[in-house]
Amino acid sequence: MAKDDKKSEWKEFFWNPRTGEFCGRTAGSWGLILLFYLAFYLFLACLFVLTMYVMLQTLDDYRPTYQDRLATPGMVIRPRGDQLELTYTIQYTETWERYVQALNNFLSPYSDSVQSQKNIECKPDQYFIQEDSGSLKNFPKRSCQFKRSILEECSGSQDPYYGYGNGMPCVIIKINRVIGMLPGKDKQAPFVTCGAKKYKVGKDDWADDSDKLGALEYYPPNGTFNLMYYPYYGKKSQVNYSQPLVAIKFLNITKNEDVNVECRINANNIPEGSERDKFAGRVSFKLRINSIE
């Protein structure tokens, strides 16, 4: 009897023919609940749409409304190698041809003919400012030519192997793009310097590879990033922008040895990078050139 009573209670809970209730509520009660939740979620959807609309009104397709960036831009090298390690054997072409191919691909947009077609010649040693005229937007903005021939012996035109075939390789450095950055003041352009990276050899002892590094050559001269390539206005505003490059050629690096190299950006209004971020204002890499002779 107890089981029959319990079964009867469950049946009446799902559907009570006497009161017309389904799951304890009448049709009118269920209708009010559904109407409430429909209105509630419709209100939330409208609130979300309104919030997104107001937020989108603050955005500019060409320029970030708010810009939170590091005070010191990052630096990268080409070719990158595996985990910033460039290792090859001079006599074995297959060990360094991938570096050559990487540089060919990277420098392809910097071809003199491409740059002459897409970009303009700018006045050097001064910023190329392109302001808007009131509500009239100055888009697309023009870009200055950076021809690969500026890199001379590291351009690939004089030596198609960029020095990798004779043990004097080229490494190309660029600064990350930062919208609106003016990297130098008083007409002093930022420049790159490279040297032996210090590394720890004991608890309190440090060493470097200065004796293995040898002489370096910079292209353009002094490793400068000319001011005419700044400021950068963004990918949509400056569709043909070409980042300036600096090439470093290692003339007589010690063979069959690991050489730790660090390159830094030097500018009178860019603070030095902190130890917390190894790519802020500098880049470190390992170079090893093997020779069987």
N, C-alpha and C positions, 0 to 999 in steps of 0.2 A: 504493500500500500504506500509505503514511504517513497519508493522509487516512482510509482505512478504519479504521486502528488508532485514530486520534483520535476518530472517530465512535463506535467501539465502546467507548472509555473513557467518553465522555459518557453513552452508554446505560447502562453498568454503574453510573455514578455515580447516575443517577436511579433505576434499579431493577436490583438484582443478584439474578437468580433463584437463584444458587448459595447466597448467604448470607441472602437474604430482606431485604436492606437497601434502604431508600429514602432517597436523598440522603445516603448514608453512614452511616445509623443504622438499627438494627432497630426493630421496632414497640415493643418493651419500652423501648428507649432514648428514643424519642419520647414515649412515655407518661409516663416519669419527668420529662422536661423540661417537658411540659405541666402535669403535676401540681405541679411546683415553682413555675412562674410563676403558676398558679392560686392556690396558697397565698400566694405573695408579694404579688400584687395584692389578694387578699382581706385580707391583713394591713394593707396600706396604706389600703384603704378603711375598715377598722374603726378604724384610727388616726385618720383624718381625721374620721370620725363622732364618735369620742370627744372629739377636740380641739374640734370645733364644739359639742358638747353642754356641755363644761366652760366654754367661753367664753360660751355663751348663758346659763348659770347666773349669770354675773356681771352680766348686763344687766338693766336695769329698763325696763319698757314706758313708764313715765311720767317718768323722770328719768335723765339721762346719768350713767353710773358715773364716767367720766372726762371732764373738760371742759377743753379747751385752747382758749382764746379770747384775742383781743386785749384789752389792758387798757382800750383806748378804743373804744367802740362806733362803728359807722359811722352816717352820716346820709344821708337821701335827701329829695328834694323831689317834690312833685306840683303841677302837671303837670311831667313830666320834659322835654318838648320833644325836639328832635333833638340828641343829644350834649350835653345840659344847656344848650341854647340856646333861649331863649324869644323869638321874633321875630314881630311882627305889626303890622298897620296898623289903627289905630282905626276908620277909616271903612269898612274892608272886613271885614264880618262873617265871611266865609268864612276869613279868616286867623287868627281867634282862637276860633271856635266849637268847634274840636277841643279846645282847652284847657278850655273850659267843660264840655264833655261828659266829659272825663277827670276833672275835679273832681267832677262829679255822680256818676259811677260810683264814684269813690274814697270819697266821703262817704256813699254810700247806706247802708252798715252802721252809720253813726253817727247815723242818723235818730233823733230824740228818742223816737219811738214804739217803734222797734226796741230801743233801749237800755233803755227802761223795761220792756219785756217780758222781755228776756234777762238783764240785769244788775241789780245792786243799787246803792243809794246808799251810799257809804262816807264815813267820817269823814276830812275832808281834812287835809293837812299831817302825815300819819303813815303809816308803812308798813302795808300790809294783809297781815299775816303769817297764814298758814294752815298750821300745822304738822300733821303726822300724829300720831295718838295711839298710840304704840307700834307694834304690828304692824297696827293698824287704819288703813288708808289713807284719807286725806281726799280722795277723788276722787268726782265732778269738783269742782274748786275753783271758788269763786265769783269773779266779776269785777266791777270797779267800772264804773259808767256813765261814758261820755264822750260827751255829747250834742253834736251839731254846732252847736247854738245857742250853745255856749260860745265859738265862733269869731266870734260877732257879725256884723260886716260882711263877714266872709269865710266865713260859713256857707252862703251861697246862698239864705237865706230873705229877708233884707233886700234883697239885690241878686242876682237869679238869674244875673247874668253875672260875678259875683265881681270887679267893677271893671274887667274887660277892655274893656268897651264905652265907658268914659270915661277910659281911660288911667291908671287907678289899680289895677293888677292885684294879686291876692292869690296868694301862693305858700305852700304848706303844707309843713311840715317834720316829719319823724318820725325817731326814733332806732331803729336796728335792735334787734330783740328779742334779749335775752341772758338765759338762764335763771339765776335767782338773783341778778341784779345789783341792788345797792342803790346808786343813783347819788348819794346825798347823805348827809352825816352832820350830827349836831347839828341835825336838822330843817331843814336848808338845802336847798331843792329845786334841782335843776339848771335852768338857763335858757338861752335862745338869744339870741345877739346877732348882728346882721348889719351888715356894713359894706362899704366898697369894697375889693376885692381888689387887692393889689399885684402888679404885673407888670414884667418887665424891659424897659427901653427902650434899653439900651446895654450895654456890657461891664460897667460897675459902677454903672449908674444904674437907679433904680426909680421907678415912678410908680403912681398909683391914680386912681380915678374919683370921689373924694370930692365934688368940685364938681358932679358930674352926678347923684349918688345921690338927693339930696333927703331929705325927712323920711320916717320909717317909723312904722307902728303895729303893735303886737304883740297877738295874741289867743291865749290868755288874757293878761291884763295882765302886762307884764314878760317875756312869752315863757317862762313857767315850765312845767315838767313836774311836776305835783303828785306828791308822794311816795306818795299812796294807790294809784297804779297799779303800784306795785312791792312785792315782787319778782314777776317773771314765772315761772310754774311749768312752762311747756311747753305745746305744742299739744294733747296728749292730756289733760293734767291740767286745763287751763284752756281749754276748747273755745270759750268765748264771749269770750275776752279781747279787749279793744279797746285798741290802742296809743294813748297820749295824743298829741295833735298840738299844734303851734304854727303859727299863721298870721301871715304878714308882709304888710302892705299898703303898697305904694309910693305915696306921696301925690302927689309932684310931681317924679318922675324926669324928667330931660332927654330931650326927644323927638328922634328921628332921630339918636341916638347909641348906640354900643355902651357898655353899662355892665357892668363885671365886679363881681360880688357874691360875697362869701364869708360864710357863716353858721357859727357855732361853738357847740358845747355848752360851758357853763361849770358846773363842779361842783367841790366841795371835796375830792372823793375820786376823780375821774376825771382821769388825767393828760392833758396836751395831746397831740394826735396828732403823729406825726413827719412829716417832709417826704417820707419814703418812701411813705407811704400817704395820698393826698390825700383819702380818704373817712373816715379815722379821726378822729372827733370834729369833723368839719367837712364842708361841702359847698360847692363853688364852681359858679357858673353865670353865664351871660351873658344879659342882658336888653336887648332893643332894642324900643322902642315908636316906631313911625313914625306921623307925622301929616301929611296933605296940606294942612292949613289953615295 
